């Protein structure tokens, strides 16, 4: 996984946490749900990047 992708995913996760907290503090259920959604999307992206990395490792193993 590239450093840029990791950073973008982490920023999205942190932004989602902020939205969730702000929604909870202001009793805005829509904002809170949006924050949870941003966090979930970030985790899915991380999983996809890790899968790509694993496939690359497998390909590299067969090249040797």
Order of alpha helices (4+ residues) and beta strands (2+ residues): alpha-alpha
